[in-house]
Amino acid sequence: MIAYAISDPFTLDFNNLEESLRRFSSKASMILYRDKSNPNYSINAKLFLAKARKYSFDKILLHGDIELAIALKADGVHLRSDQFAFIAVAKENKLFVVVSTHSLQEAKLAQDLGADMVTISPVFSSPNKGKPIGLNILKEVCDNLKIPVIALGGITSQEEIDAIMEQGAAGFASIRYFK
């Protein structure tokens, strides 16, 4: 099972970065550095990658910035649902590509364009993320894709992890589960 930690300013403390990464690594097999509002994202990304490489994450990704991921030699990039056009560029540069999707159609398109993995969200209720798609849509996406499908959105407990795994998900991604 893939356990994909998505960091944000509330779960990742750069004043205690080692401690934060140790906490993440105790539960996560993959990690994403994401901070949508930080003007120092590139500086922090460099530090994040250097420190995160000391832990046993299978993949360390950056959010939405292919050029930065290439420059800093990140394992990959997590693209937003409005960045499908960048999948090919990321793949040409040998990046592992995760794409955020919100429907079966988007997930299929991401797969067809070469994504290595997709997140589908929000599966459960999650703050400011709209109406949950639910477990039935998650199952439909899992049943129709050949690449790993990662459930995202509102996953905060083992019960929710068990429920998404029963639908065929390859794993889960979360912010709050890893805090």
VMD Tcl script that builds the backbone (N, CA, C; Angstrom):
set m [mol new atoms 537]
animate dup $m
set s [atomselect $m all]
$s set {name element resname resid chain x y z} {
  {N N MET 1 A 0.840 -1.180 0.000}
  {CA C MET 1 A 0.000 0.000 0.000}
  {C C MET 1 A 0.885 1.244 0.000}
  {N N ILE 2 A 0.549 2.183 -0.863}
  {CA C ILE 2 A 1.256 3.458 -0.920}
  {C C ILE 2 A 0.635 4.405 0.102}
  {N N ALA 3 A 1.459 4.951 0.971}
  {CA C ALA 3 A 1.033 5.949 1.952}
  {C C ALA 3 A 1.741 7.247 1.574}
  {N N TYR 4 A 0.995 8.173 0.998}
  {CA C TYR 4 A 1.536 9.370 0.366}
  {C C TYR 4 A 1.228 10.601 1.218}
  {N N ALA 5 A 2.257 11.136 1.856}
  {CA C ALA 5 A 2.107 12.311 2.712}
  {C C ALA 5 A 2.194 13.580 1.880}
  {N N ILE 6 A 1.195 14.428 2.025}
  {CA C ILE 6 A 1.196 15.733 1.376}
  {C C ILE 6 A 1.449 16.762 2.475}
  {N N SER 7 A 2.573 17.427 2.381}
  {CA C SER 7 A 2.896 18.412 3.409}
  {C C SER 7 A 2.178 19.725 3.118}
  {N N ASP 8 A 1.991 20.486 4.157}
  {CA C ASP 8 A 1.494 21.854 4.025}
  {C C ASP 8 A 2.068 22.644 5.194}
  {N N PRO 9 A 1.879 23.963 5.206}
  {CA C PRO 9 A 2.497 24.764 6.269}
  {C C PRO 9 A 2.053 24.383 7.687}
  {N N PHE 10 A 0.943 23.687 7.824}
  {CA C PHE 10 A 0.467 23.292 9.143}
  {C C PHE 10 A 1.044 21.965 9.615}
  {N N THR 11 A 1.584 21.176 8.690}
  {CA C THR 11 A 2.119 19.870 9.070}
  {C C THR 11 A 3.632 19.781 8.945}
  {N N LEU 12 A 4.241 20.754 8.284}
  {CA C LEU 12 A 5.681 20.736 8.057}
  {C C LEU 12 A 6.285 22.001 8.655}
  {N N ASP 13 A 7.092 21.816 9.669}
  {CA C ASP 13 A 7.695 22.932 10.383}
  {C C ASP 13 A 9.158 23.063 9.970}
  {N N PHE 14 A 9.484 24.100 9.211}
  {CA C PHE 14 A 10.862 24.275 8.759}
  {C C PHE 14 A 11.809 24.646 9.901}
  {N N ASN 15 A 11.271 25.089 11.031}
  {CA C ASN 15 A 12.118 25.338 12.197}
  {C C ASN 15 A 12.526 24.042 12.873}
  {N N ASN 16 A 11.770 22.990 12.621}
  {CA C ASN 16 A 12.058 21.647 13.140}
  {C C ASN 16 A 11.877 20.636 12.011}
  {N N LEU 17 A 12.559 20.901 10.905}
  {CA C LEU 17 A 12.364 20.089 9.707}
  {C C LEU 17 A 12.705 18.621 9.927}
  {N N GLU 18 A 13.802 18.347 10.593}
  {CA C GLU 18 A 14.192 16.948 10.843}
  {C C GLU 18 A 13.095 16.211 11.616}
  {N N GLU 19 A 12.564 16.859 12.635}
  {CA C GLU 19 A 11.510 16.249 13.437}
  {C C GLU 19 A 10.254 16.004 12.598}
  {N N SER 20 A 9.893 16.983 11.774}
  {CA C SER 20 A 8.719 16.817 10.903}
  {C C SER 20 A 8.918 15.661 9.943}
  {N N LEU 21 A 10.077 15.585 9.314}
  {CA C LEU 21 A 10.333 14.512 8.345}
  {C C LEU 21 A 10.406 13.153 9.026}
  {N N ARG 22 A 10.931 13.099 10.201}
  {CA C ARG 22 A 10.965 11.837 10.958}
  {C C ARG 22 A 9.531 11.359 11.222}
  {N N ARG 23 A 8.661 12.297 11.617}
  {CA C ARG 23 A 7.258 11.960 11.864}
  {C C ARG 23 A 6.598 11.442 10.583}
  {N N PHE 24 A 6.796 12.149 9.477}
  {CA C PHE 24 A 6.226 11.705 8.201}
  {C C PHE 24 A 6.750 10.322 7.823}
  {N N SER 25 A 8.055 10.123 7.965}
  {CA C SER 25 A 8.656 8.866 7.509}
  {C C SER 25 A 8.195 7.666 8.316}
  {N N SER 26 A 7.671 7.900 9.515}
  {CA C SER 26 A 7.195 6.781 10.324}
  {C C SER 26 A 5.914 6.174 9.766}
  {N N LYS 27 A 5.202 6.924 8.903}
  {CA C LYS 27 A 3.943 6.431 8.338}
  {C C LYS 27 A 3.899 6.452 6.812}
  {N N ALA 28 A 4.725 7.276 6.178}
  {CA C ALA 28 A 4.592 7.514 4.732}
  {C C ALA 28 A 5.678 6.825 3.918}
  {N N SER 29 A 5.281 6.321 2.750}
  {CA C SER 29 A 6.244 5.749 1.822}
  {C C SER 29 A 6.646 6.764 0.743}
  {N N MET 30 A 5.816 7.771 0.540}
  {CA C MET 30 A 6.093 8.850 -0.415}
  {C C MET 30 A 5.776 10.170 0.275}
  {N N ILE 31 A 6.415 11.247 -0.203}
  {CA C ILE 31 A 6.114 12.554 0.375}
  {C C ILE 31 A 6.166 13.631 -0.703}
  {N N LEU 32 A 5.306 14.612 -0.528}
  {CA C LEU 32 A 5.214 15.758 -1.438}
  {C C LEU 32 A 5.456 17.031 -0.650}
  {N N TYR 33 A 6.359 17.867 -1.148}
  {CA C TYR 33 A 6.502 19.196 -0.569}
  {C C TYR 33 A 5.551 20.116 -1.317}
  {N N ARG 34 A 4.553 20.607 -0.588}
  {CA C ARG 34 A 3.541 21.493 -1.168}
  {C C ARG 34 A 3.325 22.667 -0.221}
  {N N ASP 35 A 3.461 23.852 -0.761}
  {CA C ASP 35 A 3.181 25.082 -0.025}
  {C C ASP 35 A 2.796 26.121 -1.064}
  {N N LYS 36 A 1.513 26.214 -1.331}
  {CA C LYS 36 A 1.002 27.014 -2.440}
  {C C LYS 36 A 1.232 28.515 -2.298}
  {N N SER 37 A 1.436 28.997 -1.084}
  {CA C SER 37 A 1.514 30.444 -0.895}
  {C C SER 37 A 2.896 30.942 -0.476}
  {N N ASN 38 A 3.898 30.102 -0.497}
  {CA C ASN 38 A 5.220 30.482 -0.010}
  {C C ASN 38 A 6.049 31.129 -1.121}
  {N N PRO 39 A 6.422 32.398 -0.958}
  {CA C PRO 39 A 7.265 33.049 -1.971}
  {C C PRO 39 A 8.680 32.468 -1.998}
  {N N ASN 40 A 9.063 31.737 -0.951}
  {CA C ASN 40 A 10.383 31.103 -0.882}
  {C C ASN 40 A 10.309 29.612 -1.194}
  {N N TYR 41 A 9.324 29.213 -1.977}
  {CA C TYR 41 A 9.111 27.788 -2.249}
  {C C TYR 41 A 10.381 27.118 -2.776}
  {N N SER 42 A 11.058 27.731 -3.729}
  {CA C SER 42 A 12.226 27.083 -4.335}
  {C C SER 42 A 13.361 26.912 -3.328}
  {N N ILE 43 A 13.556 27.891 -2.458}
  {CA C ILE 43 A 14.588 27.781 -1.424}
  {C C ILE 43 A 14.231 26.671 -0.445}
  {N N ASN 44 A 12.977 26.674 0.002}
  {CA C ASN 44 A 12.531 25.640 0.936}
  {C C ASN 44 A 12.522 24.263 0.291}
  {N N ALA 45 A 12.186 24.191 -0.996}
  {CA C ALA 45 A 12.171 22.909 -1.697}
  {C C ALA 45 A 13.559 22.282 -1.706}
  {N N LYS 46 A 14.572 23.103 -1.923}
  {CA C LYS 46 A 15.952 22.597 -1.928}
  {C C LYS 46 A 16.319 22.016 -0.563}
  {N N LEU 47 A 15.994 22.735 0.489}
  {CA C LEU 47 A 16.262 22.264 1.847}
  {C C LEU 47 A 15.444 21.014 2.166}
  {N N PHE 48 A 14.156 21.041 1.793}
  {CA C PHE 48 A 13.272 19.902 2.021}
  {C C PHE 48 A 13.842 18.640 1.372}
  {N N LEU 49 A 14.224 18.733 0.105}
  {CA C LEU 49 A 14.762 17.574 -0.610}
  {C C LEU 49 A 16.038 17.057 0.046}
  {N N ALA 50 A 16.935 17.964 0.412}
  {CA C ALA 50 A 18.191 17.546 1.029}
  {C C ALA 50 A 17.934 16.775 2.326}
  {N N LYS 51 A 17.029 17.267 3.136}
  {CA C LYS 51 A 16.735 16.609 4.413}
  {C C LYS 51 A 15.905 15.340 4.228}
  {N N ALA 52 A 14.930 15.374 3.322}
  {CA C ALA 52 A 14.048 14.217 3.117}
  {C C ALA 52 A 14.800 13.022 2.548}
  {N N ARG 53 A 15.865 13.283 1.801}
  {CA C ARG 53 A 16.651 12.185 1.214}
  {C C ARG 53 A 17.339 11.332 2.277}
  {N N LYS 54 A 17.397 11.816 3.493}
  {CA C LYS 54 A 18.009 11.055 4.586}
  {C C LYS 54 A 17.068 9.977 5.119}
  {N N TYR 55 A 15.834 10.019 4.682}
  {CA C TYR 55 A 14.825 9.070 5.158}
  {C C TYR 55 A 14.489 8.071 4.059}
  {N N SER 56 A 13.713 7.075 4.388}
  {CA C SER 56 A 13.479 5.958 3.460}
  {C C SER 56 A 12.231 6.137 2.586}
  {N N PHE 57 A 11.940 7.346 2.162}
  {CA C PHE 57 A 10.811 7.558 1.260}
  {C C PHE 57 A 11.115 6.920 -0.098}
  {N N ASP 58 A 10.133 6.237 -0.675}
  {CA C ASP 58 A 10.303 5.671 -2.012}
  {C C ASP 58 A 10.416 6.779 -3.062}
  {N N LYS 59 A 9.635 7.838 -2.869}
  {CA C LYS 59 A 9.626 8.967 -3.802}
  {C C LYS 59 A 9.480 10.257 -3.002}
  {N N ILE 60 A 10.204 11.286 -3.461}
  {CA C ILE 60 A 10.096 12.630 -2.895}
  {C C ILE 60 A 9.746 13.549 -4.059}
  {N N LEU 61 A 8.570 14.178 -3.957}
  {CA C LEU 61 A 8.054 14.974 -5.069}
  {C C LEU 61 A 7.905 16.440 -4.693}
  {N N LEU 62 A 7.907 17.269 -5.730}
  {CA C LEU 62 A 7.590 18.684 -5.585}
  {C C LEU 62 A 6.248 18.943 -6.241}
  {N N HIS 63 A 5.615 20.010 -5.833}
  {CA C HIS 63 A 4.260 20.317 -6.289}
  {C C HIS 63 A 4.249 21.292 -7.464}
  {N N GLY 64 A 3.803 20.804 -8.615}
  {CA C GLY 64 A 3.435 21.651 -9.734}
  {C C GLY 64 A 4.533 22.330 -10.516}
  {N N ASP 65 A 5.787 22.233 -10.132}
  {CA C ASP 65 A 6.871 22.974 -10.774}
  {C C ASP 65 A 7.884 22.002 -11.379}
  {N N ILE 66 A 7.702 21.706 -12.658}
  {CA C ILE 66 A 8.566 20.739 -13.342}
  {C C ILE 66 A 10.004 21.230 -13.407}
  {N N GLU 67 A 10.199 22.485 -13.759}
  {CA C GLU 67 A 11.562 23.019 -13.884}
  {C C GLU 67 A 12.320 22.924 -12.568}
  {N N LEU 68 A 11.661 23.247 -11.475}
  {CA C LEU 68 A 12.305 23.156 -10.170}
  {C C LEU 68 A 12.591 21.699 -9.814}
  {N N ALA 69 A 11.658 20.809 -10.096}
  {CA C ALA 69 A 11.868 19.382 -9.821}
  {C C ALA 69 A 13.073 18.847 -10.589}
  {N N ILE 70 A 13.240 19.286 -11.827}
  {CA C ILE 70 A 14.394 18.870 -12.631}
  {C C ILE 70 A 15.672 19.456 -12.043}
  {N N ALA 71 A 15.659 20.760 -11.778}
  {CA C ALA 71 A 16.852 21.447 -11.276}
  {C C ALA 71 A 17.333 20.871 -9.947}
  {N N LEU 72 A 16.402 20.519 -9.080}
  {CA C LEU 72 A 16.767 20.014 -7.757}
  {C C LEU 72 A 16.868 18.493 -7.699}
  {N N LYS 73 A 16.639 17.856 -8.849}
  {CA C LYS 73 A 16.717 16.394 -8.949}
  {C C LYS 73 A 15.746 15.676 -8.002}
  {N N ALA 74 A 14.529 16.203 -7.924}
  {CA C ALA 74 A 13.465 15.521 -7.190}
  {C C ALA 74 A 13.123 14.230 -7.934}
  {N N ASP 75 A 12.512 13.300 -7.233}
  {CA C ASP 75 A 12.095 12.060 -7.898}
  {C C ASP 75 A 10.967 12.311 -8.882}
  {N N GLY 76 A 10.165 13.324 -8.581}
  {CA C GLY 76 A 9.029 13.566 -9.454}
  {C C GLY 76 A 8.298 14.832 -9.107}
  {N N VAL 77 A 7.129 14.928 -9.724}
  {CA C VAL 77 A 6.295 16.114 -9.579}
  {C C VAL 77 A 4.844 15.684 -9.453}
  {N N HIS 78 A 4.116 16.411 -8.625}
  {CA C HIS 78 A 2.672 16.204 -8.503}
  {C C HIS 78 A 2.008 17.374 -9.200}
  {N N LEU 79 A 1.327 17.077 -10.303}
  {CA C LEU 79 A 0.683 18.113 -11.104}
  {C C LEU 79 A -0.766 18.300 -10.690}
  {N N ARG 80 A -1.203 19.553 -10.742}
  {CA C ARG 80 A -2.605 19.878 -10.463}
  {C C ARG 80 A -3.476 19.417 -11.634}
  {N N SER 81 A -4.774 19.422 -11.413}
  {CA C SER 81 A -5.717 18.973 -12.454}
  {C C SER 81 A -5.804 19.944 -13.623}
  {N N ASP 82 A -5.176 21.114 -13.526}
  {CA C ASP 82 A -5.123 22.034 -14.669}
  {C C ASP 82 A -3.755 22.011 -15.351}
  {N N GLN 83 A -2.937 20.996 -15.060}
  {CA C GLN 83 A -1.591 20.909 -15.632}
  {C C GLN 83 A -1.378 19.666 -16.500}
  {N N PHE 84 A -2.427 19.129 -17.062}
  {CA C PHE 84 A -2.299 17.935 -17.908}
  {C C PHE 84 A -1.321 18.151 -19.059}
  {N N ALA 85 A -1.252 19.367 -19.572}
  {CA C ALA 85 A -0.377 19.672 -20.711}
  {C C ALA 85 A 1.098 19.483 -20.364}
  {N N PHE 86 A 1.433 19.421 -19.081}
  {CA C PHE 86 A 2.834 19.309 -18.668}
  {C C PHE 86 A 3.288 17.875 -18.414}
  {N N ILE 87 A 2.379 16.927 -18.522}
  {CA C ILE 87 A 2.738 15.532 -18.255}
  {C C ILE 87 A 3.867 15.077 -19.181}
  {N N ALA 88 A 3.745 15.342 -20.468}
  {CA C ALA 88 A 4.754 14.891 -21.436}
  {C C ALA 88 A 6.130 15.484 -21.138}
  {N N VAL 89 A 6.170 16.760 -20.807}
  {CA C VAL 89 A 7.446 17.417 -20.492}
  {C C VAL 89 A 8.084 16.772 -19.268}
  {N N ALA 90 A 7.276 16.516 -18.261}
  {CA C ALA 90 A 7.794 15.880 -17.048}
  {C C ALA 90 A 8.343 14.486 -17.365}
  {N N LYS 91 A 7.611 13.718 -18.156}
  {CA C LYS 91 A 8.056 12.367 -18.507}
  {C C LYS 91 A 9.328 12.406 -19.352}
  {N N GLU 92 A 9.417 13.370 -20.281}
  {CA C GLU 92 A 10.632 13.512 -21.106}
  {C C GLU 92 A 11.857 13.771 -20.235}
  {N N ASN 93 A 11.639 14.368 -19.085}
  {CA C ASN 93 A 12.722 14.676 -18.162}
  {C C ASN 93 A 12.863 13.638 -17.058}
  {N N LYS 94 A 12.269 12.479 -17.292}
  {CA C LYS 94 A 12.414 11.310 -16.416}
  {C C LYS 94 A 11.891 11.519 -15.000}
  {N N LEU 95 A 10.885 12.363 -14.863}
  {CA C LEU 95 A 10.256 12.570 -13.564}
  {C C LEU 95 A 9.116 11.579 -13.374}
  {N N PHE 96 A 8.932 11.137 -12.158}
  {CA C PHE 96 A 7.752 10.361 -11.784}
  {C C PHE 96 A 6.613 11.371 -11.699}
  {N N VAL 97 A 5.483 11.057 -12.342}
  {CA C VAL 97 A 4.399 12.038 -12.449}
  {C C VAL 97 A 3.126 11.532 -11.788}
  {N N VAL 98 A 2.664 12.307 -10.804}
  {CA C VAL 98 A 1.374 12.099 -10.170}
  {C C VAL 98 A 0.490 13.254 -10.613}
  {N N VAL 99 A -0.763 12.956 -10.956}
  {CA C VAL 99 A -1.685 14.008 -11.389}
  {C C VAL 99 A -2.939 13.957 -10.516}
  {N N SER 100 A -3.337 15.126 -10.039}
  {CA C SER 100 A -4.592 15.244 -9.295}
  {C C SER 100 A -5.761 15.148 -10.256}
  {N N THR 101 A -6.700 14.262 -9.952}
  {CA C THR 101 A -7.901 14.128 -10.776}
  {C C THR 101 A -9.128 14.109 -9.874}
  {N N HIS 102 A -10.287 14.378 -10.515}
  {CA C HIS 102 A -11.542 14.473 -9.760}
  {C C HIS 102 A -12.679 13.709 -10.418}
  {N N SER 103 A -12.360 12.944 -11.464}
  {CA C SER 103 A -13.380 12.154 -12.155}
  {C C SER 103 A -12.701 11.021 -12.911}
  {N N LEU 104 A -13.496 10.056 -13.329}
  {CA C LEU 104 A -12.973 8.957 -14.138}
  {C C LEU 104 A -12.380 9.488 -15.438}
  {N N GLN 105 A -13.051 10.454 -16.062}
  {CA C GLN 105 A -12.569 11.000 -17.327}
  {C C GLN 105 A -11.191 11.647 -17.165}
  {N N GLU 106 A -11.018 12.437 -16.106}
  {CA C GLU 106 A -9.715 13.061 -15.873}
  {C C GLU 106 A -8.647 12.006 -15.589}
  {N N ALA 107 A -8.987 11.016 -14.802}
  {CA C ALA 107 A -8.025 9.966 -14.461}
  {C C ALA 107 A -7.586 9.206 -15.713}
  {N N LYS 108 A -8.537 8.877 -16.587}
  {CA C LYS 108 A -8.194 8.186 -17.840}
  {C C LYS 108 A -7.308 9.057 -18.717}
  {N N LEU 109 A -7.626 10.341 -18.799}
  {CA C LEU 109 A -6.825 11.257 -19.604}
  {C C LEU 109 A -5.399 11.337 -19.064}
  {N N ALA 110 A -5.246 11.466 -17.764}
  {CA C ALA 110 A -3.913 11.516 -17.164}
  {C C ALA 110 A -3.128 10.251 -17.494}
  {N N GLN 111 A -3.794 9.095 -17.384}
  {CA C GLN 111 A -3.151 7.826 -17.726}
  {C C GLN 111 A -2.743 7.816 -19.194}
  {N N ASP 112 A -3.648 8.213 -20.065}
  {CA C ASP 112 A -3.365 8.209 -21.508}
  {C C ASP 112 A -2.222 9.145 -21.881}
  {N N LEU 113 A -2.056 10.215 -21.113}
  {CA C LEU 113 A -0.997 11.184 -21.391}
  {C C LEU 113 A 0.339 10.792 -20.767}
  {N N GLY 114 A 0.348 9.688 -20.003}
  {CA C GLY 114 A 1.611 9.162 -19.496}
  {C C GLY 114 A 1.866 9.303 -18.012}
  {N N ALA 115 A 0.885 9.739 -17.241}
  {CA C ALA 115 A 1.080 9.843 -15.793}
  {C C ALA 115 A 1.422 8.469 -15.216}
  {N N ASP 116 A 2.238 8.474 -14.183}
  {CA C ASP 116 A 2.610 7.231 -13.512}
  {C C ASP 116 A 1.587 6.821 -12.465}
  {N N MET 117 A 0.866 7.810 -11.957}
  {CA C MET 117 A -0.071 7.574 -10.865}
  {C C MET 117 A -1.043 8.746 -10.822}
  {N N VAL 118 A -2.265 8.516 -10.325}
  {CA C VAL 118 A -3.215 9.610 -10.138}
  {C C VAL 118 A -3.731 9.599 -8.708}
  {N N THR 119 A -4.092 10.785 -8.251}
  {CA C THR 119 A -4.900 10.881 -7.046}
  {C C THR 119 A -6.314 11.184 -7.520}
  {N N ILE 120 A -7.288 10.659 -6.814}
  {CA C ILE 120 A -8.698 10.955 -7.104}
  {C C ILE 120 A -9.277 11.526 -5.817}
  {N N SER 121 A -9.944 12.679 -5.949}
  {CA C SER 121 A -10.417 13.348 -4.737}
  {C C SER 121 A -11.587 14.281 -5.005}
  {N N PRO 122 A -12.234 14.701 -3.910}
  {CA C PRO 122 A -12.106 14.210 -2.545}
  {C C PRO 122 A -12.975 12.966 -2.344}
  {N N VAL 123 A -12.402 11.925 -1.795}
  {CA C VAL 123 A -13.160 10.699 -1.557}
  {C C VAL 123 A -14.131 10.901 -0.391}
  {N N PHE 124 A -13.619 11.457 0.696}
  {CA C PHE 124 A -14.432 11.759 1.874}
  {C C PHE 124 A -14.487 13.271 2.045}
  {N N SER 125 A -15.303 13.715 2.949}
  {CA C SER 125 A -15.422 15.143 3.219}
  {C C SER 125 A -14.081 15.705 3.683}
  {N N SER 126 A -13.701 16.819 3.070}
  {CA C SER 126 A -12.429 17.460 3.373}
  {C C SER 126 A -12.629 18.966 3.325}
  {N N PRO 127 A -12.050 19.713 4.258}
  {CA C PRO 127 A -12.283 21.157 4.298}
  {C C PRO 127 A -11.999 21.857 2.968}
  {N N ASN 128 A -12.966 22.622 2.497}
  {CA C ASN 128 A -12.837 23.458 1.299}
  {C C ASN 128 A -12.563 22.686 0.010}
  {N N LYS 129 A -12.958 21.418 -0.065}
  {CA C LYS 129 A -12.694 20.609 -1.255}
  {C C LYS 129 A -13.954 20.193 -2.006}
  {N N GLY 130 A -15.085 20.713 -1.639}
  {CA C GLY 130 A -16.304 20.388 -2.365}
  {C C GLY 130 A -16.921 19.078 -1.935}
  {N N LYS 131 A -17.946 18.689 -2.685}
  {CA C LYS 131 A -18.691 17.473 -2.365}
  {C C LYS 131 A -17.823 16.233 -2.599}
  {N N PRO 132 A -17.792 15.314 -1.627}
  {CA C PRO 132 A -17.008 14.084 -1.796}
  {C C PRO 132 A -17.536 13.228 -2.945}
  {N N ILE 133 A -16.620 12.562 -3.649}
  {CA C ILE 133 A -17.026 11.668 -4.742}
  {C C ILE 133 A -17.521 10.334 -4.201}
  {N N GLY 134 A -17.033 9.941 -3.036}
  {CA C GLY 134 A -17.480 8.706 -2.405}
  {C C GLY 134 A -16.736 7.470 -2.877}
  {N N LEU 135 A -17.035 6.363 -2.214}
  {CA C LEU 135 A -16.341 5.108 -2.478}
  {C C LEU 135 A -16.737 4.470 -3.806}
  {N N ASN 136 A -17.972 4.675 -4.267}
  {CA C ASN 136 A -18.396 4.073 -5.542}
  {C C ASN 136 A -17.612 4.637 -6.720}
  {N N ILE 137 A -17.409 5.950 -6.739}
  {CA C ILE 137 A -16.622 6.563 -7.825}
  {C C ILE 137 A -15.171 6.124 -7.714}
  {N N LEU 138 A -14.647 6.061 -6.495}
  {CA C LEU 138 A -13.283 5.572 -6.306}
  {C C LEU 138 A -13.142 4.180 -6.908}
  {N N LYS 139 A -14.066 3.292 -6.624}
  {CA C LYS 139 A -14.013 1.925 -7.163}
  {C C LYS 139 A -14.063 1.942 -8.685}
  {N N GLU 140 A -14.945 2.769 -9.250}
  {CA C GLU 140 A -15.049 2.865 -10.711}
  {C C GLU 140 A -13.722 3.305 -11.324}
  {N N VAL 141 A -13.071 4.277 -10.720}
  {CA C VAL 141 A -11.777 4.739 -11.233}
  {C C VAL 141 A -10.740 3.625 -11.106}
  {N N CYS 142 A -10.675 2.986 -9.953}
  {CA C CYS 142 A -9.713 1.901 -9.742}
  {C C CYS 142 A -9.922 0.761 -10.737}
  {N N ASP 143 A -11.174 0.440 -11.015}
  {CA C ASP 143 A -11.493 -0.661 -11.931}
  {C C ASP 143 A -11.152 -0.350 -13.383}
  {N N ASN 144 A -11.015 0.932 -13.726}
  {CA C ASN 144 A -10.833 1.325 -15.122}
  {C C ASN 144 A -9.452 1.865 -15.454}
  {N N LEU 145 A -8.534 1.867 -14.500}
  {CA C LEU 145 A -7.182 2.355 -14.768}
  {C C LEU 145 A -6.160 1.249 -14.587}
  {N N LYS 146 A -5.060 1.360 -15.314}
  {CA C LYS 146 A -3.967 0.402 -15.205}
  {C C LYS 146 A -2.856 0.924 -14.304}
  {N N ILE 147 A -2.824 2.239 -14.094}
  {CA C ILE 147 A -1.815 2.835 -13.235}
  {C C ILE 147 A -2.367 2.922 -11.807}
  {N N PRO 148 A -1.499 3.081 -10.816}
  {CA C PRO 148 A -1.985 3.172 -9.434}
  {C C PRO 148 A -2.922 4.360 -9.224}
  {N N VAL 149 A -3.994 4.095 -8.505}
  {CA C VAL 149 A -4.965 5.118 -8.119}
  {C C VAL 149 A -4.827 5.319 -6.614}
  {N N ILE 150 A -4.621 6.573 -6.236}
  {CA C ILE 150 A -4.427 6.936 -4.841}
  {C C ILE 150 A -5.629 7.755 -4.383}
  {N N ALA 151 A -6.308 7.279 -3.369}
  {CA C ALA 151 A -7.458 8.001 -2.812}
  {C C ALA 151 A -6.955 9.185 -1.993}
  {N N LEU 152 A -7.635 10.314 -2.136}
  {CA C LEU 152 A -7.247 11.538 -1.441}
  {C C LEU 152 A -8.503 12.254 -0.972}
  {N N GLY 153 A -8.387 12.897 0.156}
  {CA C GLY 153 A -9.495 13.727 0.631}
  {C C GLY 153 A -10.206 13.139 1.826}
  {N N GLY 154 A -9.980 13.742 2.985}
  {CA C GLY 154 A -10.690 13.346 4.190}
  {C C GLY 154 A -10.223 12.057 4.818}
  {N N ILE 155 A -9.063 11.580 4.445}
  {CA C ILE 155 A -8.562 10.316 4.999}
  {C C ILE 155 A -7.737 10.631 6.241}
  {N N THR 156 A -8.331 10.308 7.393}
  {CA C THR 156 A -7.690 10.645 8.668}
  {C C THR 156 A -7.615 9.459 9.627}
  {N N SER 157 A -8.158 8.314 9.232}
  {CA C SER 157 A -8.196 7.181 10.163}
  {C C SER 157 A -7.942 5.856 9.434}
  {N N GLN 158 A -7.637 4.838 10.213}
  {CA C GLN 158 A -7.422 3.507 9.659}
  {C C GLN 158 A -8.704 2.966 9.025}
  {N N GLU 159 A -9.863 3.314 9.580}
  {CA C GLU 159 A -11.133 2.853 9.019}
  {C C GLU 159 A -11.315 3.377 7.591}
  {N N GLU 160 A -10.958 4.629 7.367}
  {CA C GLU 160 A -11.067 5.202 6.017}
  {C C GLU 160 A -10.046 4.564 5.085}
  {N N ILE 161 A -8.849 4.291 5.586}
  {CA C ILE 161 A -7.843 3.606 4.769}
  {C C ILE 161 A -8.349 2.221 4.380}
  {N N ASP 162 A -8.898 1.484 5.331}
  {CA C ASP 162 A -9.445 0.155 5.033}
  {C C ASP 162 A -10.545 0.238 3.978}
  {N N ALA 163 A -11.403 1.238 4.087}
  {CA C ALA 163 A -12.513 1.390 3.139}
  {C C ALA 163 A -12.011 1.676 1.729}
  {N N ILE 164 A -11.001 2.510 1.583}
  {CA C ILE 164 A -10.513 2.820 0.224}
  {C C ILE 164 A -9.733 1.630 -0.351}
  {N N MET 165 A -9.063 0.887 0.505}
  {CA C MET 165 A -8.329 -0.282 0.017}
  {C C MET 165 A -9.303 -1.355 -0.491}
  {N N GLU 166 A -10.471 -1.469 0.135}
  {CA C GLU 166 A -11.487 -2.422 -0.313}
  {C C GLU 166 A -12.005 -2.079 -1.707}
  {N N GLN 167 A -11.852 -0.838 -2.120}
  {CA C GLN 167 A -12.325 -0.406 -3.445}
  {C C GLN 167 A -11.268 -0.614 -4.525}
  {N N GLY 168 A -10.083 -1.055 -4.139}
  {CA C GLY 168 A -9.034 -1.334 -5.112}
  {C C GLY 168 A -7.978 -0.251 -5.236}
  {N N ALA 169 A -8.002 0.743 -4.364}
  {CA C ALA 169 A -6.982 1.786 -4.419}
  {C C ALA 169 A -5.611 1.190 -4.125}
  {N N ALA 170 A -4.595 1.758 -4.771}
  {CA C ALA 170 A -3.217 1.317 -4.529}
  {C C ALA 170 A -2.671 1.922 -3.244}
  {N N GLY 171 A -3.393 2.905 -2.726}
  {CA C GLY 171 A -2.956 3.559 -1.502}
  {C C GLY 171 A -3.771 4.803 -1.250}
  {N N PHE 172 A -3.242 5.639 -0.360}
  {CA C PHE 172 A -3.951 6.861 0.000}
  {C C PHE 172 A -2.963 8.000 0.135}
  {N N ALA 173 A -3.479 9.204 -0.030}
  {CA C ALA 173 A -2.711 10.428 0.202}
  {C C ALA 173 A -3.496 11.251 1.202}
  {N N SER 174 A -2.771 11.983 2.031}
  {CA C SER 174 A -3.438 12.771 3.052}
  {C C SER 174 A -2.513 13.852 3.576}
  {N N ILE 175 A -3.123 14.896 4.095}
  {CA C ILE 175 A -2.391 15.905 4.851}
  {C C ILE 175 A -2.581 15.594 6.332}
  {N N ARG 176 A -3.832 15.556 6.751}
  {CA C ARG 176 A -4.153 15.463 8.186}
  {C C ARG 176 A -3.758 14.125 8.815}
  {N N TYR 177 A -3.785 13.027 8.065}
  {CA C TYR 177 A -3.419 11.724 8.635}
  {C C TYR 177 A -1.976 11.721 9.151}
  {N N PHE 178 A -1.114 12.479 8.502}
  {CA C PHE 178 A 0.307 12.470 8.822}
  {C C PHE 178 A 0.755 13.545 9.797}
  {N N LYS 179 A -0.183 14.367 10.282}
  {CA C LYS 179 A 0.251 15.463 11.174}
  {C C LYS 179 A 0.540 15.006 12.581}
}
mol reanalyze $m
mol bondsrecalc $m
mol representation Tube
mol addrep $m
